[in-house]
Amino acid sequence: MPEPMAKAVATVQIDNDRVRVTEWRFASGSHTGQHRHEYAYVVVPLTTGPLAIRSATGETISQLTAGAPYYRDAGAEHDVINRNSGEFAFIEIELKR
């Protein structure tokens, strides 16, 4: 698949002093862009399948399962890429406190 061209669509659903909840929707070939997570966060996939994660150490593939959440500490730096032929989506919950 070619390098990602389009940006994934981020829709902030809740943003207060405790949490930020964002729905991420990735068209085929789209990506988040390189970013650093300033808060610890939980991702709840809405789709099952692989996503490519590009970081300073290279590219890896993460297998996600719809409804199976995972947690990451603050400080992660990466670009998330949908190399699938269809849309991919997840909910990201950033923990501000």
MIMI-633963 format. One record per residue: residue number from 1; chain; x, y, z of N, C-alpha, C in turn. Coordinates in pm, 1 decimal. Example, Ala and Ser with C-alpha at 12.3 -4.5 7.8 and 13.67 -1.06 7.14 Angstrom:
MIMI-633963
{1, "A", {1319.0, -569.0, 780.0}, {1230.0, -450.0, 780.0}, {1320.0, -330.0, 780.0}}
{2, "A", {1285.0, -225.0, 708.0}, {1367.0, -106.0, 714.0}, {1290.0, 3.0, 787.0}}
END
This chain:
MIMI-633963
{1, "A", {85.4, -118.2, 0.0}, {0.0, 0.0, 0.0}, {89.5, 123.9, 0.0}}
{2, "A", {49.5, 231.1, -69.0}, {131.3, 352.2, -74.7}, {140.5, 420.4, 62.0}}
{3, "A", {237.0, 512.5, 73.6}, {250.2, 589.9, 197.5}, {119.3, 663.5, 225.0}}
{4, "A", {86.6, 681.9, 354.1}, {-39.5, 747.9, 387.6}, {-42.5, 891.5, 336.7}}
{5, "A", {-156.6, 930.3, 285.9}, {-172.2, 1064.3, 231.8}, {-274.1, 1145.7, 313.1}}
{6, "A", {-384.5, 1084.2, 345.7}, {-492.4, 1156.4, 413.4}, {-475.9, 1145.5, 564.8}}
{7, "A", {-527.9, 1244.0, 634.3}, {-526.8, 1241.5, 780.9}, {-650.1, 1167.7, 830.7}}
{8, "A", {-631.5, 1091.2, 937.0}, {-744.5, 1029.0, 1005.4}, {-830.7, 1141.2, 1062.8}}
{9, "A", {-959.7, 1112.5, 1083.1}, {-1053.5, 1213.0, 1134.2}, {-1072.0, 1191.5, 1283.7}}
{10, "A", {-1037.2, 1294.2, 1361.7}, {-1051.1, 1290.6, 1507.3}, {-1170.1, 1375.6, 1547.9}}
{11, "A", {-1265.5, 1314.2, 1619.9}, {-1382.5, 1386.7, 1668.9}, {-1381.3, 1380.6, 1821.1}}
{12, "A", {-1354.6, 1495.8, 1884.6}, {-1353.3, 1501.7, 2030.7}, {-1497.0, 1496.4, 2079.9}}
{13, "A", {-1526.5, 1398.3, 2164.8}, {-1662.2, 1378.5, 2215.8}, {-1679.0, 1433.3, 2356.3}}
{14, "A", {-1573.8, 1426.6, 2438.2}, {-1573.8, 1482.1, 2574.0}, {-1436.8, 1543.0, 2596.6}}
{15, "A", {-1432.2, 1662.8, 2655.8}, {-1304.2, 1723.6, 2692.3}, {-1328.7, 1809.8, 2815.3}}
{16, "A", {-1283.8, 1759.1, 2931.1}, {-1298.7, 1834.5, 3054.4}, {-1167.9, 1828.2, 3132.4}}
{17, "A", {-1168.8, 1865.5, 3259.3}, {-1044.7, 1868.7, 3335.9}, {-992.9, 1729.9, 3373.0}}
{18, "A", {-1071.4, 1625.7, 3352.5}, {-1029.3, 1489.4, 3389.6}, {-996.7, 1399.7, 3270.6}}
{19, "A", {-1075.0, 1408.4, 3163.4}, {-1055.2, 1319.5, 3048.0}, {-1080.0, 1392.8, 2916.5}}
{20, "A", {-1021.1, 1336.8, 2811.1}, {-1056.8, 1375.4, 2674.0}, {-1089.4, 1245.6, 2602.2}}
{21, "A", {-1207.8, 1238.2, 2542.1}, {-1251.1, 1119.9, 2468.0}, {-1262.1, 1159.3, 2320.9}}
{22, "A", {-1186.3, 1087.4, 2237.8}, {-1182.0, 1118.8, 2095.1}, {-1213.4, 993.8, 2014.3}}
{23, "A", {-1302.8, 1008.2, 1917.9}, {-1327.1, 900.9, 1820.8}, {-1233.9, 925.3, 1702.6}}
{24, "A", {-1156.7, 823.2, 1668.4}, {-1067.6, 829.1, 1553.2}, {-1122.9, 740.0, 1442.3}}
{25, "A", {-1135.2, 795.4, 1322.3}, {-1179.1, 719.9, 1204.8}, {-1073.4, 733.8, 1096.4}}
{26, "A", {-1029.1, 617.6, 1048.0}, {-922.7, 610.7, 949.4}, {-976.7, 554.0, 819.0}}
{27, "A", {-979.3, 633.6, 715.0}, {-1006.1, 579.0, 582.0}, {-885.3, 493.6, 544.7}}
{28, "A", {-899.3, 407.1, 448.4}, {-787.1, 326.1, 401.8}, {-671.0, 417.2, 362.7}}
{29, "A", {-552.4, 388.5, 415.9}, {-433.9, 467.1, 382.8}, {-415.2, 593.0, 464.7}}
{30, "A", {-507.7, 625.7, 553.5}, {-493.1, 748.7, 631.8}, {-412.5, 724.6, 758.2}}
{31, "A", {-370.3, 834.5, 822.1}, {-284.2, 824.2, 938.9}, {-307.3, 942.4, 1032.6}}
{32, "A", {-257.7, 929.2, 1156.0}, {-274.3, 1036.1, 1254.0}, {-174.5, 1147.8, 1234.0}}
{33, "A", {-59.5, 1116.3, 1177.0}, {52.4, 1208.9, 1177.1}, {134.7, 1181.5, 1302.4}}
{34, "A", {262.8, 1210.6, 1296.0}, {351.4, 1188.1, 1410.7}, {303.4, 1273.9, 1527.8}}
{35, "A", {290.9, 1213.0, 1646.4}, {244.8, 1286.4, 1764.3}, {298.9, 1221.7, 1891.0}}
{36, "A", {294.3, 1297.1, 2000.0}, {337.6, 1249.8, 2131.7}, {219.6, 1258.8, 2226.1}}
{37, "A", {194.5, 1152.7, 2301.2}, {83.4, 1150.8, 2397.0}, {127.3, 1217.4, 2526.7}}
{38, "A", {63.7, 1328.4, 2560.2}, {98.9, 1399.0, 2684.3}, {31.1, 1338.5, 2806.4}}
{39, "A", {-70.3, 1255.2, 2785.3}, {-142.0, 1189.1, 2895.0}, {-140.6, 1037.9, 2875.2}}
{40, "A", {-153.5, 963.2, 2986.2}, {-180.6, 820.0, 2975.6}, {-314.8, 805.2, 2904.5}}
{41, "A", {-334.7, 691.6, 2836.4}, {-458.8, 677.9, 2759.8}, {-500.3, 532.1, 2745.9}}
{42, "A", {-630.6, 516.6, 2718.1}, {-690.9, 387.0, 2690.4}, {-751.3, 394.5, 2550.6}}
{43, "A", {-728.8, 292.1, 2471.1}, {-789.7, 282.3, 2338.0}, {-889.9, 167.7, 2340.1}}
{44, "A", {-1010.4, 195.0, 2289.4}, {-1113.5, 92.9, 2274.5}, {-1141.2, 79.2, 2124.1}}
{45, "A", {-1090.1, -27.2, 2060.7}, {-1112.2, -45.4, 1917.5}, {-1260.7, -68.1, 1885.7}}
{46, "A", {-1305.7, -8.3, 1777.4}, {-1440.3, -31.3, 1725.3}, {-1436.7, -128.5, 1607.8}}
{47, "A", {-1315.7, -158.5, 1562.5}, {-1291.2, -244.5, 1446.9}, {-1187.1, -349.0, 1486.8}}
{48, "A", {-1193.3, -465.5, 1426.8}, {-1092.2, -568.8, 1448.3}, {-999.6, -572.4, 1328.1}}
{49, "A", {-869.7, -576.8, 1356.4}, {-772.3, -586.3, 1248.7}, {-642.1, -520.2, 1286.3}}
{50, "A", {-548.5, -514.7, 1191.8}, {-417.1, -457.8, 1219.1}, {-411.2, -307.7, 1190.3}}
{51, "A", {-327.7, -238.2, 1268.7}, {-288.6, -100.2, 1239.2}, {-136.5, -94.5, 1242.7}}
{52, "A", {-77.5, -16.5, 1155.0}, {67.0, 3.5, 1154.3}, {101.0, 117.8, 1249.3}}
{53, "A", {207.1, 99.2, 1327.4}, {254.5, 200.4, 1420.9}, {397.4, 235.0, 1382.0}}
{54, "A", {419.7, 359.1, 1339.3}, {554.1, 402.1, 1299.5}, {610.4, 491.5, 1410.3}}
{55, "A", {729.2, 454.4, 1460.4}, {795.4, 533.3, 1564.2}, {942.1, 549.5, 1525.7}}
{56, "A", {1018.2, 610.6, 1614.9}, {1160.9, 631.8, 1588.4}, {1235.9, 500.1, 1571.5}}
{57, "A", {1181.8, 391.8, 1627.1}, {1249.2, 262.0, 1617.8}, {1205.3, 179.6, 1496.5}}
{58, "A", {1113.3, 232.2, 1415.8}, {1068.0, 160.1, 1297.9}, {917.3, 141.5, 1298.0}}
{59, "A", {870.5, 51.7, 1214.9}, {726.9, 26.8, 1201.6}, {692.3, -112.3, 1252.7}}
{60, "A", {586.3, -119.0, 1333.0}, {535.7, -245.9, 1382.8}, {387.3, -253.9, 1346.8}}
{61, "A", {331.8, -372.2, 1359.2}, {189.6, -393.6, 1335.7}, {125.3, -431.7, 1468.2}}
{62, "A", {18.0, -362.6, 1503.9}, {-59.7, -395.3, 1623.8}, {-191.9, -456.5, 1580.5}}
{63, "A", {-224.1, -570.8, 1635.5}, {-351.1, -637.1, 1607.0}, {-452.5, -591.8, 1711.4}}
{64, "A", {-559.4, -526.7, 1669.9}, {-663.0, -478.4, 1760.3}, {-789.1, -561.4, 1742.7}}
{65, "A", {-865.3, -574.1, 1851.7}, {-990.9, -648.9, 1850.8}, {-1101.6, -558.0, 1899.9}}
{66, "A", {-1208.8, -548.9, 1823.7}, {-1321.5, -463.2, 1860.8}, {-1366.6, -493.8, 2002.9}}
{67, "A", {-1376.3, -387.6, 2084.6}, {-1424.2, -401.0, 2221.4}, {-1319.2, -441.3, 2322.3}}
{68, "A", {-1196.0, -471.1, 2279.4}, {-1089.2, -512.8, 2371.8}, {-994.8, -394.8, 2395.7}}
{69, "A", {-1010.9, -324.4, 2508.3}, {-930.9, -204.1, 2532.3}, {-786.4, -236.2, 2569.4}}
{70, "A", {-699.6, -136.7, 2549.6}, {-562.2, -146.1, 2598.3}, {-519.3, -10.0, 2651.9}}
{71, "A", {-419.4, -11.5, 2740.5}, {-370.3, 107.0, 2809.8}, {-226.0, 136.2, 2769.1}}
{72, "A", {-192.3, 265.9, 2759.8}, {-53.7, 307.8, 2736.5}, {-22.3, 425.6, 2829.5}}
{73, "A", {101.8, 430.2, 2879.1}, {147.7, 543.2, 2959.1}, {169.1, 665.5, 2871.1}}
{74, "A", {171.5, 782.7, 2935.1}, {202.7, 907.0, 2864.7}, {342.5, 896.7, 2805.2}}
{75, "A", {366.6, 972.9, 2699.4}, {499.9, 979.6, 2640.0}, {516.8, 903.6, 2510.7}}
{76, "A", {421.3, 817.9, 2474.9}, {432.9, 743.7, 2349.2}, {439.8, 842.7, 2232.1}}
{77, "A", {532.2, 816.8, 2140.1}, {546.8, 899.8, 2020.2}, {537.1, 809.9, 1897.7}}
{78, "A", {442.7, 839.2, 1808.5}, {424.2, 753.7, 1692.0}, {329.0, 816.0, 1590.4}}
{79, "A", {317.2, 749.5, 1477.6}, {218.1, 778.1, 1373.5}, {140.7, 648.2, 1356.4}}
{80, "A", {9.2, 655.5, 1361.6}, {-75.8, 536.5, 1346.2}, {-131.8, 538.1, 1204.2}}
{81, "A", {-117.3, 426.3, 1133.2}, {-150.3, 419.3, 990.6}, {-245.0, 302.8, 964.2}}
{82, "A", {-351.0, 329.2, 887.9}, {-442.9, 223.2, 844.8}, {-399.0, 174.7, 707.3}}
{83, "A", {-334.8, 59.4, 703.7}, {-291.9, 0.5, 575.6}, {-393.9, -101.7, 524.1}}
{84, "A", {-512.4, -106.2, 588.2}, {-619.2, -197.1, 545.3}, {-692.3, -139.0, 424.8}}
{85, "A", {-770.2, -222.0, 358.3}, {-845.8, -175.4, 241.6}, {-975.4, -104.8, 280.0}}
{86, "A", {-1016.2, -115.6, 407.1}, {-1139.3, -49.9, 452.5}, {-1113.8, 41.3, 571.3}}
{87, "A", {-1220.2, 103.9, 619.8}, {-1211.3, 196.5, 732.7}, {-1174.2, 123.8, 862.1}}
{88, "A", {-1105.3, 194.3, 950.8}, {-1073.8, 145.1, 1085.1}, {-1111.8, 254.8, 1182.7}}
{89, "A", {-1158.5, 216.1, 1303.6}, {-1200.1, 317.2, 1401.6}, {-1171.1, 270.9, 1543.2}}
{90, "A", {-1142.0, 369.1, 1630.7}, {-1129.3, 340.2, 1773.1}, {-1163.4, 464.8, 1854.7}}
{91, "A", {-1190.1, 442.4, 1982.9}, {-1212.1, 549.5, 2079.0}, {-1085.9, 559.4, 2164.4}}
{92, "A", {-1035.2, 680.7, 2180.8}, {-918.9, 706.1, 2265.1}, {-964.0, 788.6, 2385.9}}
{93, "A", {-929.0, 741.3, 2505.3}, {-965.7, 808.0, 2630.8}, {-836.4, 851.0, 2698.4}}
{94, "A", {-809.5, 981.4, 2697.4}, {-689.8, 1034.5, 2762.2}, {-723.5, 1067.9, 2907.9}}
{95, "A", {-636.2, 1025.7, 2999.2}, {-656.7, 1043.9, 3142.4}, {-574.5, 1164.1, 3189.2}}
{96, "A", {-640.2, 1275.5, 3209.1}, {-569.1, 1399.6, 3241.6}, {-522.6, 1404.9, 3386.6}}
{97, "A", {-583.1, 1328.8, 3475.8}, {-542.3, 1328.5, 3617.2}, {-509.8, 1188.6, 3661.7}}
END
